[in-house]
Amino acid sequence: MIRVIYEREQYRVTTRGHACYGAYGEDIICSAVSVLMLTLLRMGNRLQASGKAVCGGRLESGLGNVWCRPAQGCEATVRTVMDTVAAGLELLGEEFPDYVCYELRKQRKENV
């Protein structure tokens, strides 16, 4: 199973594991997760090149981690990119719950 965690307030998406839906190298669910994570990393690179964020990540077999730190005034743009890709990952979790576990983590506001 692939576990996907979207830490929305931290602008971070992490994936771990393998779907085991099909043979290694032919697993369409792993491929879908990989394409979405590669898309997120590519968009992070574009955001960084345009000065809208500092982004980074690491993608390898069974492990993905992409994060961004928005520049001041660019939070909405970065959030839209992250939310869009996360929506695709969430959809995979809804359509293939035996193979993808999607979790949205929201930061709790502390009472002051």
Helices and strands as residue ranges (DSSP letters): E 2-7, G 8-10, E 12-16, H 28-49, E 53-60, E 63-70, H 75-95, E 100-105
